[in-house]
Amino acid sequence: MLNDLASAVIVIVAVLFVLLTTVAYLTYLERKVLGFMQDRLGPMEVGPWGLLQPLADGIKLISKEDIIPSDADKAIFRIAPVISLVPAIISFAVIPFGRDSFHFLGITTHPYITDINIGILYVLALSSVGAYGILLGGWASNSKYSLLGALRSAAQVISYELNAGMSVIGVLILAGSLSLVKIEAAQSGGFWHWYIFPQIVAFVIYLISGIAETNRTPFDLPEAESELVAGFFTEYSGMRFSLYYLAEYANMIMVSSIATILFLGGWNSPFAFLDFVPPFVWFMLKVYFFLFFFFWIRATLPRLRYDQLMKFGWKVMLPLSFANVIVTAIVVYMVRH
Amino acid sequence: METENLTGVTEDIKRQEVVLSNLRQAVLQNLDSSIQTDQFLLNMGPQHPSTHGVLRVLLDLDGERIKRSVPDLGYLHRGTEKIAEYRTYNQIIPLTDRLDYVSAMANNYAFVRAVEKLLQLKVPERAEFIRTIVAEVQRIVNHLFWLGTQALDIGAMSVFFYTFREREELLDLFEVLCGARLTTNYYRVGGVESDMPQEVVDRLYRFVESFESNIREYNTLLEKNRIWLARTKNIAVITGDDAVNFGLSGPTLRGSGVPYDLRKFEPYGAYDQVEFDVPLGTNGDIFDRYWIRIEEMRESAKIIRQCLDKMPSGPFMTEDHKVSFPEKGRVMHNMEALIHHFLLVVQGFKVPPGDTYCGTETPKGELGFYIVSDGSGKPYRMKIRAPSFVHMGAFDHMAKGYMIADIVTIFGTYDIVMGECDR
């Protein structure tokens, strides 16, 4: 019992540490990647190659004044960024980062915090809760730009959560389990076992929905800078402002992790002879591939308009994801009987 | 008995029907008044990241759709026209730098042309070529700036950095030419401030050589991008007739297919000695105006190359000493030259009484100067016809029925600069 508790604490601390440093350095990485793609250097001033930039940003944001507009709903205004960040972080509880148990200070621990049998459902549920943070923040600011941003976000989350959920079902039919650990294990033994091949449609739909859910370009309507100033967090400043940013980056890592687990085999190596590389490294490589993809998209694509986003979500993505579920179900039924 | 009963019943039914319909009406009215939504007024600007300066628009919204929009101008009013009445003509040239501050050369050109028209002054051949080249370089600089910001407004951020790379190259050339990058003050009544050095000529040749591939690079990100097409096609459409009635000019007018370009219409400078096309749109939407500006950059590169090839040698400033300053070396040693210089600086050159309007095709449209002279060294009245100001008149017409996100693209499609708009 005590051993279990200790192992849980160790993993929680490790996951939180890795996650928060990754989030911090993701901002640095994004600026460097964008700089590389746009013929410029990116941050270079703080530390060698600007490596201490996230630290400097953090100090700046913490020491900024926390301004609350006089007409704002103060309690909700204060709590909204937290509602946005907390679900983004606690959904990492079910992500399996590696395959084998490991020993730390004589205690055996798993490479995940917990393996619940409804893992994917838990992740989807929490990502919906995160949208409340955006909605409440935009509403409580009592500003028209924030309100418009929040309204856009609500509409966007409703239309794209649905697609993400539907696209996941295809994988669940193949794997026969909602547990992320079992889904990963079902894809072991070479890259041809990965679900990206039978579920290519679902993969594309999930990726697009994932970008939309994390409010990234080309779906960054809730915070469209050139239209709504900063969208739902126009009135936020200092640390509360950065909490929204942290939530966005944590969500990006989350979406990348889920895409890795569901479609790219999670910690599985693509070839048997590459098995000497630790599963943890494979997992990270795949996650960073998706993160790089997010940055790449941001450097390339313009922003969709609100009504175009809705049309695309409901008229193109939703029928496609329904068709994918039906076809998958029929094919799986015919193959197994 | 029965019939009486029956009529009684029908009357009853009729009465009930009347009561019911009254009730229904009352309910509907109540329902209507409860559905009535409040007007959602959004005050966009003057502090807003993408209103291109200090532009303020009052938007009457239905959800995200625009029912009515009222532009409110004047936040950057600096009284240029009034100040000009207290300055000699040469002193007004730096004032024009600050009108459309992203293409100062074009404003200089428009102003000195108006003064020369009043003076009936002939400009040396070489000066005309230098002016034409510099004006076209300025057009490229302006369109590069426009392309970058328009793409940034729609959300494609990388284009901005690519266009600014080439823009920097050209601004460096301006620096070699006249010592300044933005507020250039290069044109003079009767010519230009200094000769074009060989270094600029060589570097311009090199730039024109590689520019086509640069344009292709910008276009790879936009031309066939479905999101870009969705955001620009059939947005802010204006017909040719409407465009003429609103007094639009430049690419904004030509996007609707009206072939009006002052460089062709009443050629000035060296435009009658070079070959170039005037690209025309068909739909009058944002995409057409984007396409036109891209093509205009290509045409400008063509004009620059031809002008460089044909550029004659000779003086770069008029020989008319009523207008041009004496040589600096002579001012230091010659009494008459010193007096001449002194009078030109203090009183300015005299312009014969009269008034004139002279329009010039600047990158944004027709920039016109209306100057009334009373025979002194300063204008009696100067009126600036700024394209950005005229374009804002058509804003409500073009924005109605579109969405908030389109507002910023419409600002962009006018290529609006508030310095020129508010003057």
Boltz contact constraints between the chains, C-beta under 6 A:
constraints:
  - contact:
      token1: [A, 38]
      token2: [B, 158]
      max_distance: 6.0
  - contact:
      token1: [A, 38]
      token2: [B, 161]
      max_distance: 6.0
  - contact:
      token1: [A, 39]
      token2: [B, 161]
      max_distance: 6.0
  - contact:
      token1: [A, 39]
      token2: [B, 165]
      max_distance: 6.0
  - contact:
      token1: [A, 144]
      token2: [B, 42]
      max_distance: 6.0
  - contact:
      token1: [A, 218]
      token2: [B, 227]
      max_distance: 6.0
  - contact:
      token1: [A, 225]
      token2: [B, 49]
      max_distance: 6.0
  - contact:
      token1: [A, 226]
      token2: [B, 50]
      max_distance: 6.0
  - contact:
      token1: [A, 226]
      token2: [B, 153]
      max_distance: 6.0
  - contact:
      token1: [A, 226]
      token2: [B, 408]
      max_distance: 6.0
  - contact:
      token1: [A, 227]
      token2: [B, 404]
      max_distance: 6.0
  - contact:
      token1: [A, 227]
      token2: [B, 405]
      max_distance: 6.0
  - contact:
      token1: [A, 227]
      token2: [B, 408]
      max_distance: 6.0
  - contact:
      token1: [A, 299]
      token2: [B, 158]
      max_distance: 6.0
  - contact:
      token1: [A, 301]
      token2: [B, 227]
      max_distance: 6.0
  - contact:
      token1: [A, 302]
      token2: [B, 154]
      max_distance: 6.0
  - contact:
      token1: [A, 302]
      token2: [B, 155]
      max_distance: 6.0
  - contact:
      token1: [A, 302]
      token2: [B, 156]
      max_distance: 6.0
  - contact:
      token1: [A, 302]
      token2: [B, 227]
      max_distance: 6.0
  - contact:
      token1: [A, 302]
      token2: [B, 228]
      max_distance: 6.0
  - contact:
      token1: [A, 303]
      token2: [B, 155]
      max_distance: 6.0
  - contact:
      token1: [A, 304]
      token2: [B, 227]
      max_distance: 6.0
  - contact:
      token1: [A, 305]
      token2: [B, 405]
      max_distance: 6.0
  - contact:
      token1: [A, 306]
      token2: [B, 64]
      max_distance: 6.0
  - contact:
      token1: [A, 308]
      token2: [B, 230]
      max_distance: 6.0
